[in-house]
Every structure is written in structure tokens, then in C-alpha cells.
Amino acid sequence: MKSYTAIFVLAAVCLAIGCGGSSTESNSNSALVATNSNPANNANIQVMKPMTGMPENANVSTSMANGNVQVINPNGKPKPLTFSAPDDSEYASSMDKSGAATETRTFHSDPVISKVERIWKGVDDKSITIYLKSGKTVKVAGDKWPDIKSQPVQNFYEAAGVKPQAQTGGTRTDQKTKPAEKQ
């Protein structure tokens, strides 16, 4: 029984030390002053001017006495991240100030299609534009494909109503060959 009493007293003392404050603080009638270790929202704001000799659209990194700060010139437009996609193309997405999302798939070596772009202005307001290298653009229903990043280029050909150009190099079966002459 003595061991249980000793454990109970020890636990009570630990709780009193861990949870309670000093007796003068809890019993004092004097006003306590609360202090905030976080600075006010506008404390230590420093206006930075663009560095001379730098292009106006350059992203500038600098460090200040109160920590590292990255300053981005508001005149510059950041380049969206691009990801590789099938058929020697790359895919990127971005959003403008109005909230419209733009998906772009750019084809690097396709002889007919330059890029395909889908613009989302809302859930039910989507449009797809296929840009051909000839300068022609073809509008397609925005919900024709669930995504444009993984569609084979053949789907874009069919939607645009164009036939892919014959591959360069190799033999063509539509030409008649002359038999070899005897010597």
C-alpha cells in the first residue's frame, strides 16, 4: 500500500510542476501584460527598387537583414513548367488573372500541327483550338477529349480534318519503279 501511495504522490507532484505556474503569478492581482513575439504585419517593410543594369523582366533574388526575400519584378511573366508528352511534344498549363486555365501542348517536329490549346473559363465553358503550321486554326468542342496531354497526334489530325504528311525518307509505294536495265 505504501508503494501505491508513493506513486500517487509522485504523480501529483509531477502534474503540479508541469501544469501549474508559480504561486505568485496565479495568485497575484496585478495586471499581466501580454507580449507577442511575432511582429506586426507591416513591421520592417523595406521598399526595394529594381537593380540597375538588370533586364526589367528578370527575377531578382536578394537577402535582407531579417531573412531571405525573393523579389519578383511585376513586369515579368514567369514561364510555366513544361512536361514531356507523346509524339515529340511538351505540355504546359497556366492560369491568368481572371482564373481561366490554359493547357498547351506544343509539337516540336510534327509537319502539320504546331500546337493544341484548351482554355477553361469554367467547368462547362471549355474550348480547344488546334493550330496548324500553315497558319490555319481549327476550333473543336472543349469536352472532345478528357485531356490533351496524352492524346495521340492522330486524334488531332482527325479533329482538324487534315491528313498527316508522308514521312520523309524511306520508299514510297505509290511510285512505280523501273526494272533494272540489262547490260
Backbone as a ProteinNet text record, in pm:
[ID]
protein_1_A
[PRIMARY]
MKSYTAIFVLAAVCLAIGCGGSSTESNSNSALVATNSNPANNANIQVMKPMTGMPENANVSTSMANGNVQVINPNGKPKPLTFSAPDDSEYASSMDKSGAATETRTFHSDPVISKVERIWKGVDDKSITIYLKSGKTVKVAGDKWPDIKSQPVQNFYEAAGVKPQAQTGGTRTDQKTKPAEKQ
[TERTIARY]
81.7	0	86.2	202.9	291.5	344.3	370.8	423.8	319.6	191.1	86.2	72.3	83	72.4	190.2	308.6	427.4	415.4	365.5	347.9	244	133.3	27.8	79.6	156.3	211.3	309.8	393.6	490.6	419.9	313	237.4	171	118.2	53.9	155	274.6	379.1	420.9	436.4	474.3	367.6	242.2	134	133.3	156.1	155.4	269.8	385.5	500.6	481	432	417	302.9	192.6	74.5	59.7	106.4	83.2	193.2	162.6	261.6	310.6	382.2	429.2	311.9	320	207.8	191.3	299.2	286.4	217.4	236.6	175	25.5	-13	-154.2	-234.6	-171.9	-245.5	-232.4	-154	-129.8	-249.6	-282	-390.9	-340.9	-210.5	-156.9	-188.8	-199.5	-233.5	-114.7	-143.2	-39.3	-35.8	82.3	98.4	130.9	48	71.7	164.3	261.1	351.6	343.8	355.8	351.3	491.5	540.3	675.7	676.6	558.1	550.3	536.4	607.7	596.8	463.2	426.8	305.4	319.9	207.8	208.9	295.2	300.4	375.3	509	555.9	682.9	799	895.9	1019.8	998	902.2	883.7	982.7	1053.9	1150.3	1111.4	1097.2	1063.9	1192	1187.1	1305.2	1285.7	1386.7	1385.2	1456.3	1415.6	1483.7	1632.2	1710.5	1854.3	1886.9	1985.1	2024.9	2106.9	2094.5	2170.5	2104.1	1986.3	1916.8	1802.4	1771.7	1654.9	1529.1	1431.6	1312.1	1229.6	1238.6	1157.3	1235.8	1351.3	1432.4	1379.5	1386.2	1353.4	1478.8	1465.5	1580.1	1570	1677.1	1680.9	1776.8	1741.9	1827.7	1808.9	1902.3	1881.9	1888.8	1805	1797.4	1839.2	1853.6	1899.3	1802.3	1672	1576.1	1538.5	1614.8	1588.4	1598.1	1590.1	1596.1	1461.5	1463.3	1342.5	1364.1	1267.8	1276.8	1183.3	1238.9	1161.4	1141.2	1016.7	986	932.2	993.2	952	810.2	715.9	578.7	562.9	661.3	654.3	686.5	757.6	797	686.1	680.8	582.5	659.3	634.4	710	672.5	770	747.7	685.4	575.9	514.7	603.9	586.7	659.8	609.8	700.4	661.8	699	619.5	640.7	640.8	723.5	728.3	599.3	557.4	434.4	464.3	371.1	395.2	412.6	464.3	478.7	570.4	679.9	778.2	710.7	638.5	569.3	592.6	551	557.6	426.8	395.8	268.1	294.1	214	224.6	84.1	66.5	-61.2	-33.6	-126.5	-112.3	-250.8	-254.9	-381.3	-360.3	-454.4	-441.1	-508.8	-505.2	-558.3	-708.5	-781.1	-926.2	-964.2	-868	-894.5	-912.3	-896.7	-908.3	-780.5	-796.8	-682.7	-656.1	-528.5	-489.1	-394.4	-431.5	-343.8	-287.9	-157.7	-95.2	-6.8	-26.1	62.2	128.4	260.3	338.2	410.9	395.1	459.8	586.2	698.1	826.7	857	831.1	873.1	757.3	635	521.9	513.3	494.8	492.9	364	256	127.5	81.6	89.9	33.9	142.8	118	210.8	182.6	55.7	19	-130.8	-171	-311.3	-330.1	-435.8	-457.3	-601.2	-617	-750.8	-759.9	-866.1	-887.7	-1012.8	-997.1	-1106.4	-1147.6	-1262	-1314	-1408.6	-1454.3	-1543.1	-1560	-1632	-1649.8	-1717.5	-1817.6	-1890.2	-1851.4	-1747.4	-1705	-1559.5	-1541.5	-1408.9	-1403.9	-1287	-1269.6	-1130.9	-1123.5	-995.9	-967.6	-843.8	-800.8	-678.1	-683.7	-570	-504.1	-375.8	-300.6	-217.2	-242.4	-166.8	-48	54.8	174.5	147.3	38.8	2.5	-55.8	-83	-141.7	-290.1	-349.9	-492.1	-515.9	-630.5	-670.1	-804.3	-820.5	-943.5	-996.6	-1122.6	-1188.7	-1259	-1245.4	-1305.2	-1379	-1480.9	-1554.8	-1458.6	-1474.6	-1382.2	-1385	-1493.8	-1501.9	-1481.5	-1419.4	-1395.8	-1303.5	-1201.8	-1107.5	-1100.6	-1080.6	-1067.9	-941.1	-838.5	-715.9	-648.8	-562.2	-489.6	-344.8	-300	-157.7	-119	-213.6	-176.5	-243.1	-316.2	-382.7	-279.8	-297.2	-207.5	-232.6	-130.2	-140.3	-243.6	-266	-364.8	-504.1	-539.4	-669.8	-684.1	-577.5	-581.8	-593.2	-525.9	-539.6	-685.2	-747.8	-886.7	-980.4	-960.2	-1046.3	-1027.8	-906.6	-878.9	-915.7	-942.4	-978.7	-861.6	-743.2	-625.1	-564.4	-490.7	-420.5	-274.6	-212.4	-69.6	12.1	116.8	204.4	286	325.9	406.5	541	590.4	719.1	828.7	928.6	1040.9	1137.5	1203.3	1298.2	1223.4	1293.7	1229.7	1172.7	1103.4	1047	899.1	850.2	707.3	648.7	532.2	471.1	386.9	359	275.1	354.8	486.5	566.7	600.7	592.5	629.9	779.8	841.7	985.6	1011.3	1114.6	1151.8	1236.7	1216	1303.5	1446.4	1536.8	1678.1	1709.4	1787.2	1821.4	1929.4	1918	2018.2	2133.7	2252.8	2369.6	2430.9
-118.6	0	125.2	119	234.5	267.1	166.1	191.8	261.8	224.9	292.3	436.9	463.2	598.8	682.7	625.3	698	731.2	638.6	662.8	770.7	768	867.6	1006.7	1017.9	1146.8	1197.4	1109.9	1147.7	1196.6	1128.6	1170	1305.4	1328.4	1455.9	1569.9	1545.7	1648.2	1679.1	1577.2	1598.3	1678.1	1648.7	1723.8	1868.3	1890	2025.7	2107.4	2046.3	2117.2	2141.4	2042.4	2054.1	2144.6	2144.8	2219.4	2353.8	2366.7	2490.3	2590.3	2713.6	2819.7	2849	2957	2993.2	3045.8	3029.6	3070.2	3221.1	3296	3441.1	3488.3	3415.3	3455	3425.5	3311.1	3275.6	3346.1	3384.1	3448.7	3599.2	3653.6	3796.8	3868.8	3984.4	4065.5	4171	4179.7	4280.6	4241.9	4343	4319.5	4257.7	4158	4093.7	4159.3	4180.3	4241.4	4131.1	4114.7	4012.9	4070.4	3993.1	4035.6	3935.2	3982.9	3898.1	3891.9	3771.1	3758.2	3776.6	3777	3799.3	3949.2	4000.7	4143.6	4173.9	4300.3	4344.1	4318.3	4314.5	4282.4	4377	4502.1	4598.5	4637.1	4560.4	4592.6	4558.7	4642	4620.1	4601.6	4670.3	4663.2	4757.8	4706.3	4787.8	4790.1	4906.4	4920	4900.4	4810.5	4781.3	4833.7	4898.4	4948.4	4846.5	4835.8	4741.1	4773	4668.5	4686.4	4745.9	4832.5	4890.8	4789.9	4797.4	4706.7	4571.8	4551.3	4423.7	4440.4	4337.4	4347.1	4366.2	4435.4	4466.7	4344	4238.2	4121.7	4011.8	4045.5	3946.5	3924.2	3801	3770.4	3797.2	3868.9	3911.3	3849.6	3786.5	3734.7	3820.3	3848.6	3927.1	3878	3908.5	3873.2	4000.3	4006.2	4124.1	4084.9	4182.7	4157	4066.8	4072	3991.7	3862.2	3816.5	3687.5	3695.8	3581.8	3576.5	3617.1	3705.7	3753.2	3742.5	3685.4	3679.7	3786	3875.7	3983.9	3950	3949.3	3920.1	4047.1	4086.7	4208.2	4187.9	4276.3	4257.4	4272.1	4329.1	4341.9	4210.5	4121.1	3994.5	3891.9	3799.6	3692.9	3562	3484.4	3360.7	3258.6	3180.4	3077.3	2956.3	2900.6	2784.2	2661.2	2570	2443.8	2361.2	2294.8	2210.2	2066	1975.8	1833.2	1766.3	1664.1	1596.3	1517.6	1510.2	1441.7	1356.7	1268.8	1181.6	1259.8	1191.9	1244.3	1366.1	1363.8	1472.5	1606.9	1610.5	1732.3	1757.5	1875.9	1908.2	1972.9	1958.1	2003.2	2103.6	2209.9	2310.8	2358.8	2405.3	2464.4	2589.4	2685.6	2811	2868	2972.5	3038.4	3188.7	3258.9	3403.4	3471.2	3604.7	3680.1	3661.1	3632.2	3615	3475.6	3384.4	3249	3147.4	3188.5	3095.8	3012.4	2881.2	2790.1	2760.1	2756.2	2727.4	2609	2505.9	2390.5	2404.3	2384.8	2397.4	2276.2	2215.2	2106.1	2149.6	2164.7	2214.3	2097.1	2085.9	1979.2	2034.1	1966.8	2017	1975.9	1850.8	1804.3	1755.6	1783.3	1741.3	1830.6	1772	1853.2	1932.7	1900.1	1964.8	2049.9	1996.1	2063	2134.7	2261	2340.5	2323	2346.7	2329.3	2309.7	2256.9	2240.2	2310.3	2389.7	2469.5	2451.7	2421	2414.5	2522.8	2603.7	2711.6	2679.2	2680.2	2654.8	2787.4	2839.9	2960.6	2923.7	2801.6	2749.7	2600.3	2535.2	2390.8	2352.4	2427.6	2397.5	2488.9	2567	2661.3	2632.6	2535.4	2495.7	2505.2	2536.8	2537.5	2484.8	2414	2360.4	2421.4	2468.1	2524	2446.3	2399.8	2329.6	2426.8	2455.8	2548.5	2467.1	2487.5	2417.2	2502.1	2438.3	2511.5	2597.5	2570.9	2652.4	2786.8	2805.1	2928.4	2914.5	2806.8	2783.3	2737.3	2778.7	2731.3	2660.8	2555.9	2478.1	2473.1	2513.7	2509.6	2374.9	2316.7	2186.9	2200.6	2118.9	2120.9	2094.7	2169.8	2163	2032.8	1956.7	1830	1709.4	1730.6	1621.3	1515	1558	1465.6	1498	1396.6	1425.3	1503.9	1486.9	1564.7	1576.8	1677.5	1690.9	1647.6	1623.4	1593.5	1453.2	1358.4	1221.7	1172.2	1257.1	1215.5	1193.9	1088.4	1072.1	1182.5	1221	1328.9	1294.9	1168.1	1125.6	1176.7	1182.4	1235	1382.2	1458.4	1599.3	1615.9	1527.5	1529.6	1508.1	1405.8	1373.3	1488.7	1548.4	1658.5	1781.3	1802.7	1918.6	1892.5	1765.6	1731.3	1734.4	1704.1	1702.1	1562.5	1532.7	1405.3	1430.2	1338.6	1358.2	1350.8	1430.5	1429.7	1302.1	1257.7	1136.7	1159.7	1056.7	1065.6	1083	1163.1	1181.1	1066.1	1029.2	918.4	786.7	681.8	551.9	543.6	434.2	414.9	444.4	489.9	516.5	408.5	359.5	251.1	301.5	430.8	482.7	516	502.2	527.9	393.8	392.5	272.8	277.2	168.2	162.4	95.5	140.3	80.6	-42.9	-143.9	-260.9	-224.3	-290.6	-262.6	-297.8	-212.5	-235.9	-341.9	-423.8	-527.5	-468.9	-514.1	-462	-564.2
0	0	0	69.6	73.9	-64.8	-147.8	-282.1	-368.3	-355.7	-431.2	-388.4	-260.2	-208.9	-258.4	-259.7	-306	-455.2	-533.5	-677.6	-699.4	-621.6	-634.9	-599.4	-493.3	-451.6	-556.8	-609.6	-712.3	-838.8	-879.5	-997.4	-974.4	-854.8	-824.1	-827.4	-775	-776.1	-919.8	-1002.6	-1143.8	-1217	-1194.1	-1257.3	-1210.6	-1083.8	-1030	-1088	-1105.2	-1160.8	-1309.7	-1382.3	-1527.2	-1568.1	-1499	-1541.7	-1473.2	-1354.3	-1279.6	-1300.4	-1273.4	-1279.9	-1139.3	-1125.4	-991.9	-911.4	-781.2	-696.3	-695.3	-714.3	-714.6	-842.4	-953.5	-1078.7	-1077.9	-1023.8	-1028	-920.2	-808.1	-700.4	-702.8	-792.6	-794.6	-854.6	-797.8	-850.9	-948.6	-967.7	-1059	-1202.8	-1287.7	-1428.2	-1500.4	-1580.2	-1659.4	-1796.9	-1848.2	-1978.2	-2078.1	-2179.6	-2281.6	-2387.8	-2425.8	-2532.1	-2645.2	-2766.7	-2885.2	-2943	-2960.2	-3014.6	-3166.3	-3229.7	-3374.6	-3401.3	-3501.1	-3530.7	-3597.7	-3599.2	-3667	-3816.8	-3886.8	-4029.8	-4111.7	-4074.8	-4154.7	-4091.7	-3995.7	-3931.7	-4025	-4028.3	-4103.9	-4254	-4311.1	-4455.7	-4520	-4617.1	-4688.9	-4835.2	-4890.9	-5032.2	-5110.6	-5206.7	-5286.6	-5427.3	-5479	-5614.8	-5703.3	-5831.6	-5921.1	-5930.3	-5943.6	-5955.7	-6092	-6097.3	-6224.3	-6302.6	-6432.4	-6517.8	-6536.2	-6477.3	-6490.2	-6590	-6668.2	-6756.6	-6672.8	-6727.3	-6649.9	-6617.1	-6695.2	-6667.6	-6595.9	-6540	-6470.5	-6329.8	-6285.7	-6147.4	-6065.2	-5955.8	-5877.6	-5739	-5693.6	-5557.6	-5477.7	-5354.8	-5268.1	-5126.8	-5039.1	-4899.7	-4817.7	-4714.8	-4630.6	-4489.8	-4404.4	-4268.4	-4192.5	-4223.7	-4148.4	-4219.2	-4314.6	-4377.9	-4528.3	-4592.1	-4737.6	-4795.2	-4892.5	-4957.6	-5107.1	-5178.8	-5323.9	-5378.8	-5456.8	-5515.3	-5662.3	-5706.2	-5845	-5907.1	-6016.5	-6085.6	-6138.1	-6104	-6150.1	-6301.2	-6369.2	-6514.4	-6584.7	-6516.1	-6576.2	-6564.3	-6658.6	-6655.5	-6642.6	-6537.8	-6521.6	-6629.1	-6668.8	-6768.6	-6700	-6754.6	-6689.7	-6702.2	-6608.6	-6613.7	-6731	-6799.8	-6912.1	-6882.1	-6935.8	-6917.1	-7053.8	-7070.7	-7199.5	-7220.1	-7345.9	-7384	-7507.6	-7546.4	-7662.2	-7792.3	-7892.8	-8029.1	-8035.2	-7962.9	-7959.3	-7931.4	-7820.6	-7781.6	-7633.4	-7588.9	-7447.3	-7404.8	-7277.2	-7222.4	-7111	-7108.3	-7002.5	-6968.8	-6845.4	-6806.8	-6725.3	-6734.1	-6661.4	-6635.2	-6552.1	-6521.3	-6529.1	-6590.7	-6599.8	-6481.6	-6479.2	-6365.6	-6346.8	-6455	-6443.6	-6395	-6385.7	-6338	-6448.8	-6573.7	-6686	-6694.7	-6698.6	-6709.1	-6856	-6892.5	-7029.7	-7029.5	-7107.1	-7128	-7269.3	-7284.1	-7415.5	-7440.6	-7556.9	-7599.4	-7728.5	-7723.5	-7836.5	-7902.4	-8034.3	-8109.9	-8173.2	-8150.6	-8198.8	-8342.3	-8377.5	-8509.6	-8595.7	-8558	-8639.6	-8762.6	-8881.1	-9003.5	-9023.4	-8951.7	-8976.2	-8858.8	-8737.8	-8620.6	-8542.5	-8509.8	-8430.8	-8281.4	-8242.1	-8102	-8089.6	-7972.5	-7937.4	-7803.8	-7794.3	-7674	-7625.6	-7496.6	-7437.3	-7330.5	-7338.1	-7241.6	-7161.1	-7028.6	-6934.8	-6872.8	-6912.1	-6848	-6734.7	-6733.7	-6630.1	-6652.2	-6562.1	-6571.6	-6703	-6743.1	-6866.4	-6982.1	-6965.7	-7069.7	-7106.8	-7198.8	-7243.7	-7395.2	-7447.7	-7592.4	-7625.8	-7738.2	-7785.1	-7921.8	-7939.9	-8067.6	-8113.7	-8237.5	-8298.1	-8395.1	-8373.3	-8457.9	-8556.4	-8685.2	-8788.6	-8831	-8882.6	-8925.3	-9048.2	-9118	-9234	-9192.3	-9063.1	-9013.4	-8984.5	-9028.2	-9007.4	-8863.5	-8806.9	-8674.2	-8686.1	-8606.6	-8606.9	-8464.7	-8447.5	-8315.9	-8300.4	-8181.6	-8150.9	-8018.2	-7997.8	-7871.4	-7755.6	-7648.6	-7535.3	-7458.8	-7471.4	-7398.6	-7490.5	-7605.8	-7700.9	-7641.5	-7566.9	-7503.3	-7354.7	-7270.5	-7126.6	-7094.5	-7175.6	-7159.8	-7295.9	-7310.3	-7437	-7423.6	-7301.4	-7282.4	-7326.2	-7329.5	-7364.5	-7492.9	-7562.2	-7685.8	-7796.6	-7876	-7990.8	-8093.5	-8165.6	-8263.1	-8371	-8396.6	-8497.1	-8461.9	-8332.2	-8290.8	-8328.9	-8317.9	-8354.9	-8506.4	-8582.8	-8728.6	-8768	-8710.4	-8744.1	-8707.1	-8590.3	-8547	-8636.1	-8685.1	-8770.1	-8916.1	-8948.6	-9086.2	-9182.1	-9133.4	-9219.7	-9217.1	-9323.6	-9331.1	-9298.5	-9227.1	-9197.3	-9325.8	-9331.2	-9448	-9446.5	-9565.1	-9576.7	-9509.1	-9448.3	-9381.4	-9485.8	-9454.7	-9545.6	-9525.9	-9634.4	-9626.8	-9646.2	-9678	-9698.7	-9838.7	-9868.8	-10001.8	-9998.4	-10111.5	-10123.7	-10212.9	-10177	-10252.9	-10369.1	-10377.5	-10483.7	-10610.6	-10609.2	-10727.7	-10794	-10924.9	-10997.6	-11020	-10996.9	-11020.9	-11153	-11220.7	-11348.6	-11320.8	-11398.2	-11380.5	-11419	-11356.2	-11382	-11528.4	-11592.5	-11733.2	-11740.5	-11844.5	-11865.6	-11940.9	-11908.3	-11977.6	-12063.4
[MASK]
+++++++++++++++++++++++++++++++++++++++++++++++++++++++++++++++++++++++++++++++++++++++++++++++++++++++++++++++++++++++++++++++++++++++++++++++++++++++++++++++++++++++++++++++++++++++

